[in-house]
Amino acid sequence: MFEHKLSNFEQNVVTIHPGEFLVSSDDIIIATVLGSCVSVSLWDTRLRLGGINHFMLPGDLDNRDVTRSKNAKYGMYAMEVLYNELFKRGSRKIDIVAKIFGGASVLKLVNGPTKVPKGNVDLALAYLAKENISIVANDTGGLLPRKILFFAQTGKVLLKRIGGTMISQVEREEELYLDRIRRSEDGDVTLFDR
């Protein structure tokens, strides 16, 4: 994460990367760039606080090892830590709404596109359905990466699709992150089932 300013906005901008999440009630913007990854924003309409996560791999709703992994690269863990952080700050389930972004097919590895983007989106949808959280916006799939700006105090999200040469940069960054995942101390991970 790093904090910076954008000339068009008064608020400070905090950028999160894959495997990270942030919840805040401050008047800040939480930004991220998504390719195959998914970000879910949760916003408490009563307390006017919210946050987003950024995950690369779906995980499994019923896999206890994933929920214990303490690594937000997995959607299941990323959803749990985001959701629980809202509850720690006094949120009630009835006041929380969700927005889902990302899951574009940007990774073109040796054997072609993967099922990772769809798996990420499906995990987010299944988690929110299981927790009975209303989804008020869903912009997922497709071929283009997205830049997300989430306003923590209002729940507003600005989305920009990224094109041109920036697509290859997003793909390159995701490939580097996948390589770090493969080399992580978590051991073997199956990343791409067809």
N, C-alpha and C positions, 0 to 999 in steps of 0.2 A: 504494500500500500504506500502511496505517497500523496501528499497534499500540495495543491497548486491553485492558481487562479486562471480563469478563462475571461478574456476581456469583455465578453457579452453578458456576464453574470456578476452580481454583487457577491454571491456566496462563494466560500471556499469550495474547491473540488477535491474529493478524495478518490483516487483511482484504485480499484481492486483488480487483482489478477486471478487466474485459475487457482482454485483451491482456497480462496479467501472469501470472507463475508464481513459485512459491517452493518451494525444497527446504530441509529442515532436519533435523538430528538432535537439536535442542533439544526440551525438553518444552514445546512450544507447540501451539496450535490454529491452523490456517490456515482462514479462513472466506471464503466467497464466496456471492453470490446469483446464481442462474441463471434466465433465462427461455429464450429461444431458444438461448442460448450453451450450451456443453458444458464441463464440467471432467472431467479424467481425473486420478485420484490414482494414483501409482505408489509402492509401498512395498516396501522391501528387508527381507525377513523375517529375514535374517542380521544385518545391520548396524543394524537398527531405526531406519531413517531413511526419510523419504519426502517427497513434495511433490505439489502439484497445479498445474494450469494452468487458464486460463479463456479460451476463444476464441469468437469471434463468427462467423467465416466458415470453411468447411471447407478450402478450398485443394484441391490435387490431389496425390495420392501420387507421380505421375510428372512433375509440373511443377517443373523445376529453378528457375524464377524465384521460385516461392513459397518454396522452401526457402532461397533466398538473400535473401529480403526482409527478414530480421532484424526481423520484426514479428509478435509473438505473437497478433495478431488472427486470423491464419490457423492453423487446426488443425494443418496439416502442420508448420509451424515451431514452434508451441507444444508439439507432441508431441516433436519433435527436441530442443529445448532442455531440456525436463524430463527426458527419457530420458538425454541426454548429461550432465546435471548429476549424476545418480545415478552414472554411470560415473566421472566425475571424482573422486567421493568413495569409490570402491572397490567399487561394486556389481557384481555379476555377473548376467547375464541370468537364470540359473536361479533366483535368489533374489527376483526382482521379480514382484509381483502387481499387478493393476490393478482399479480401480473406476471406473465411468462414470456421470455424472449430468448431467441437464439435457435440452436439446433439446425444450422445451415449445413449443407453438404459441401464443405470447403476442403476437406482432406482428400487428396488424391494420391493415395499411397500406391506402392508397386502393384497390388492386386485390385486397384480401383477403389471406389468409394466404400465406406464402412457403414455399419448399422448404428454406430455410436450416436449420431445426431438424433435419430428417431428414438433410440433407447433413452436418451436424456430427456426428451420431451415427454415420452410416455411415463417415465418415472415421476416427473414433476406433476403431471396430470393425475396419476394414480395416488400420489402422496396427498395432494390437495383434496381429492375426492374422499380418500380415507379419513382425513381430518375434518371433512365437511367445511372447507374454506371456499368462499365464493371467488371465482375467477372473473375479474372485471375487464381484463385485456389479455390477449394471446396473439403474439406475433412471432411465429416459429416456422421453421422449415425453409425451403427455398435453397438458393445457391449463394446468396450474398451475405457476407458478414454484417454485423450491426454494431453501432456504437450506442450505448445507453447512458442517459443522464437521469438519475433518480433524485428527486427533491425530497429529502427526508421528512420535512415538516408538512408537506402537502400531499405526498404520494404521487405527484405528477411525474410522468416519464416522458422525456424527449428521446426519440429514436431516429437514427440516421443510418441508412444502408450505405455500406462502403463498397465502392467499385474501383475499377481501374487497377493500377499497380499495387494498391493497398491490399487487394485480395491475396496476392502472393505473400505479402508480409504477414498477414494474419495466419495463413497456412503454415508458413515457416515457423512462426512463434508456437503454434499448436504442435507441430512436429517436434520442436525442441522440448516442449513441456511433456509430451508423450514419452520422449526418450528419457527424461528425468524420472518419470513414473516407473518406467521399465527398470531403471537402475536403483530405484529406491529400496530402502531396507525392508519394505513390506513383502519382498519376495516376488515370486512369479505372479503375474497378472495377465489374464487373457483379455486383450484389448479389442480384438476384431474378429468376432464370429460372423460368418456370412449367413 
